[in-house]
């Protein structure tokens, strides 16, 4: 049976994603067949915290900004780029999610109906094992982020976060260049640091020709130097 064009696009994204590419080809085909591609405008809300969550989303292009608001103050958890996913743990547990997701720039996501995905998992035990690994990786990422906020120098925290966001949907080659959609304010919020301190560190990294800062973007231009500064604990978002 011929695949739908959007299934082919989704499968290409899955095959490039560090989160899914180790799956056998037939599993990638099955997951891709469930996806429906949705186009989002900049700032468009995909999911509002506290609402019913019945889908798993995978970012194809653009970015999803994950945030929550408490007593009028906003906290930004992550900006998820191509190849990353959102909502997995919550469709497994049927619990409401306390955070919201919105498009950062023009964005495309593949939406998988939660009930259909659970049915697929029940038919494929090896997929359950893979999903368990994805959730374990997210837990490790969260623990490393808490540790970094408590003890790591700000420049290392910045670089780890940038590389983590960059590595979800692609291999990072030493001589390559990756442009991320990200504001300095959001980066500061994710790292628990002031915008002025993050801005100063970004300027130092830019002077060292590791990054280039633009309007709502940060480009990684020396991946080898960035990895040397980041150390070993870089987890893909």
C-alpha positions as a printed NumPy array, in Angstrom:
array([[ 0.   ,  0.   ,  0.   ],
       [ 1.35 ,  3.382, -0.979],
       [ 2.113,  5.717,  1.898],
       [ 0.471,  9.101,  2.164],
       [ 2.887, 11.973,  1.406],
       [ 2.575, 13.255,  4.981],
       [ 3.412,  9.768,  6.317],
       [ 6.552,  9.76 ,  4.18 ],
       [ 7.577, 13.159,  5.558],
       [ 6.898, 12.028,  9.102],
       [ 8.893,  8.839,  8.64 ],
       [11.863, 10.822,  7.311],
       [11.752, 12.942, 10.459],
       [11.554,  9.867, 12.714],
       [14.482,  8.223, 10.935],
       [16.633, 11.316, 11.558],
       [15.559, 11.8  , 15.186],
       [17.939, 10.575, 17.887],
       [14.825,  9.554, 19.827],
       [13.396,  7.189, 17.202],
       [16.   ,  6.297, 14.586],
       [17.162,  3.115, 16.327],
       [13.755,  1.528, 15.827],
       [13.402, -1.175, 13.146],
       [12.108,  0.039,  9.787],
       [ 8.699, -1.605, 10.151],
       [ 8.138,  0.106, 13.507],
       [ 9.004,  3.469, 11.962],
       [ 6.501,  2.711,  9.196],
       [ 3.752,  1.893, 11.708],
       [ 4.323,  5.04 , 13.757],
       [ 4.516,  7.23 , 10.644],
       [ 1.214,  5.822,  9.355],
       [-0.558,  7.204, 12.444],
       [ 0.72 , 10.769, 12.12 ],
       [-1.297, 13.709, 10.851],
       [ 0.668, 16.854, 10.095],
       [-0.554, 20.142, 11.547],
       [ 0.842, 23.555, 10.608],
       [ 1.054, 26.136, 13.386],
       [ 1.601, 29.877, 13.169],
       [ 4.12 , 31.664, 15.367],
       [ 2.749, 31.769, 18.905],
       [-0.206, 29.471, 18.15 ],
       [-1.195, 27.38 , 21.149],
       [-0.966, 23.619, 20.598],
       [-1.866, 22.541, 24.126],
       [-3.049, 24.501, 27.151],
       [-1.908, 23.217, 30.532],
       [-4.601, 21.446, 32.504],
       [-6.592, 20.413, 29.441],
       [-7.261, 16.943, 28.121],
       [-4.161, 15.488, 26.481],
       [-5.018, 12.856, 23.892],
       [-2.161, 13.105, 21.389],
       [ 1.567, 12.547, 21.067],
       [ 3.273, 15.254, 19.023],
       [ 6.574, 15.102, 17.161],
       [ 8.138, 18.305, 15.8  ],
       [ 8.845, 18.184, 12.06 ],
       [ 9.899, 21.771, 11.424],
       [10.179, 24.831, 13.628],
       [ 9.968, 24.593, 17.422],
       [ 7.58 , 24.076, 20.33 ],
       [ 7.957, 26.32 , 23.364],
       [ 7.054, 24.508, 26.589],
       [ 6.073, 26.778, 29.485],
       [ 3.815, 27.276, 32.48 ],
       [ 2.491, 30.267, 34.421],
       [ 2.259, 30.556, 38.202],
       [ 0.889, 33.668, 39.929],
       [ 1.354, 35.616, 36.71 ],
       [ 5.01 , 34.637, 36.269],
       [ 5.966, 32.497, 33.293],
       [ 8.539, 29.722, 33.434],
       [10.038, 28.244, 30.258],
       [11.063, 24.589, 30.476],
       [12.358, 23.918, 26.979],
       [12.187, 24.789, 23.317],
       [11.815, 21.544, 21.383],
       [13.158, 21.404, 17.834],
       [12.721, 18.973, 14.921],
       [12.783, 15.314, 15.927],
       [11.722, 15.961, 19.515],
       [ 8.417, 14.861, 21.047],
       [ 5.84 , 16.143, 23.494],
       [ 3.107, 14.431, 25.493],
       [ 4.394, 10.844, 25.617],
       [ 4.369, 10.272, 29.37 ],
       [ 0.944, 11.801, 29.755],
       [-0.907,  9.725, 27.174],
       [ 0.559,  6.67 , 28.914],
       [-0.679,  7.791, 32.334],
       [-3.89 ,  9.558, 31.223],
       [-2.979, 12.477, 33.504],
       [-3.372, 16.147, 32.761],
       [-0.234, 18.057, 31.864],
       [ 0.552, 21.194, 33.848],
       [ 2.509, 22.907, 31.066],
       [ 1.469, 24.5  , 27.782],
       [ 2.984, 24.105, 24.32 ],
       [ 2.968, 26.767, 21.615],
       [ 4.706, 27.272, 18.287],
       [ 7.89 , 29.286, 18.229],
       [ 7.965, 30.554, 14.677],
       [ 6.127, 28.761, 11.868],
       [ 6.051, 25.133, 12.983],
       [ 4.822, 21.756, 11.763],
       [ 4.033, 18.889, 14.121],
       [ 2.907, 15.344, 13.472],
       [ 0.02 , 14.453, 15.788],
       [-0.565, 10.825, 16.781],
       [-3.855,  9.941, 18.409],
       [-3.078,  8.687, 21.908],
       [-5.497,  5.744, 21.814],
       [-4.102,  4.561, 18.485],
       [-0.551,  4.832, 19.781],
       [-1.393,  2.807, 22.894],
       [-3.004,  0.161, 20.699],
       [ 0.177,  0.011, 18.611],
       [ 2.288, -0.388, 21.751],
       [ 0.128, -3.256, 22.975],
       [ 0.741, -5.068, 19.689],
       [ 4.512, -4.441, 19.739],
       [ 6.329, -5.235, 23.023],
       [ 9.647, -3.986, 21.635],
       [ 8.035, -0.574, 21.166],
       [ 7.128, -0.571, 24.85 ],
       [10.799, -1.123, 25.677],
       [11.798,  1.74 , 23.411],
       [ 9.2  ,  4.068, 24.947],
       [10.5  ,  3.143, 28.402],
       [13.965,  4.18 , 27.242],
       [12.67 ,  7.521, 25.966],
       [11.053,  8.281, 29.316],
       [14.234,  7.251, 31.163],
       [16.232,  9.62 , 28.965],
       [13.832, 12.475, 29.766],
       [14.208, 11.752, 33.484],
       [18.007, 11.803, 33.142],
       [17.788, 15.098, 31.263],
       [15.632, 16.624, 34.006],
       [18.022, 15.465, 36.749],
       [21.051, 16.828, 34.877],
       [19.276, 20.167, 34.414],
       [18.6  , 20.417, 38.161],
       [22.195, 19.497, 38.929],
       [23.544, 22.061, 36.473],
       [21.433, 24.867, 37.929],
       [22.875, 24.024, 41.365],
       [26.531, 23.553, 40.49 ],
       [27.655, 24.046, 36.878],
       [29.215, 27.306, 35.611],
       [26.8  , 29.366, 33.545],
       [28.779, 29.058, 30.303],
       [28.697, 25.25 , 30.536],
       [24.965, 25.279, 31.321],
       [24.316, 27.475, 28.293],
       [26.314, 25.27 , 25.958],
       [24.732, 22.045, 27.215],
       [21.258, 23.477, 26.7  ],
       [22.063, 24.712, 23.187],
       [23.608, 21.405, 22.13 ],
       [20.745, 19.48 , 23.694],
       [18.209, 21.443, 21.708],
       [20.256, 21.101, 18.51 ],
       [20.784, 17.349, 18.662],
       [17.204, 16.06 , 18.762],
       [16.671, 15.675, 15.039],
       [20.088, 15.489, 13.457],
       [23.682, 14.365, 13.792],
       [25.956, 17.231, 14.806],
       [29.053, 17.173, 12.627],
       [32.158, 19.001, 13.934],
       [32.362, 21.276, 10.9  ],
       [28.64 , 21.927, 10.667],
       [26.464, 24.872, 11.611],
       [23.085, 24.681, 13.359],
       [20.686, 27.587, 13.803],
       [18.301, 27.425, 16.751],
       [15.111, 29.392, 17.283],
       [15.604, 30.756, 20.765],
       [15.502, 34.102, 22.537],
       [17.994, 35.134, 25.181],
       [15.105, 35.707, 27.601],
       [13.818, 32.158, 27.174],
       [17.315, 30.735, 27.505],
       [17.795, 32.656, 30.749],
       [14.457, 31.384, 32.076],
       [15.359, 27.78 , 31.275],
       [18.682, 28.1  , 33.07 ],
       [17.448, 29.934, 36.146],
       [19.76 , 32.874, 35.429],
       [19.273, 36.583, 34.791],
       [19.043, 37.772, 31.205],
       [21.98 , 40.15 , 31.724],
       [24.28 , 37.34 , 32.879],
       [23.21 , 35.059, 30.023],
       [23.706, 37.905, 27.553],
       [27.239, 38.49 , 28.851],
       [28.125, 34.795, 28.505],
       [26.642, 34.647, 25.004],
       [28.791, 37.61 , 23.994],
       [31.884, 35.798, 25.291],
       [30.948, 32.653, 23.36 ],
       [30.333, 34.778, 20.284],
       [33.716, 36.498, 20.668],
       [35.294, 33.024, 20.834],
       [33.523, 32.229, 17.533],
       [31.522, 29.367, 18.976],
       [28.083, 30.909, 18.34 ],
       [26.385, 33.762, 16.503],
       [23.447, 35.562, 18.123],
       [20.691, 36.941, 15.885],
       [17.087, 38.076, 16.21 ],
       [15.285, 35.252, 18.062],
       [18.032, 32.867, 16.947],
       [21.325, 31.468, 18.182],
       [23.567, 29.73 , 15.635],
       [26.095, 27.112, 16.722],
       [29.117, 27.658, 14.48 ],
       [31.915, 25.684, 16.19 ],
       [30.385, 22.427, 17.371],
       [33.75 , 20.932, 18.288],
       [34.585, 23.788, 20.682],
       [31.073, 23.731, 22.114],
       [31.266, 19.989, 22.825],
       [34.654, 20.453, 24.499],
       [33.163, 23.08 , 26.795],
       [29.967, 21.104, 27.461],
       [31.664, 17.903, 28.61 ],
       [29.929, 14.527, 28.583],
       [26.46 , 15.251, 29.966],
       [24.591, 16.428, 26.878],
       [21.094, 14.981, 26.459],
       [18.945, 15.585, 23.381],
       [15.655, 17.383, 24.02 ]])
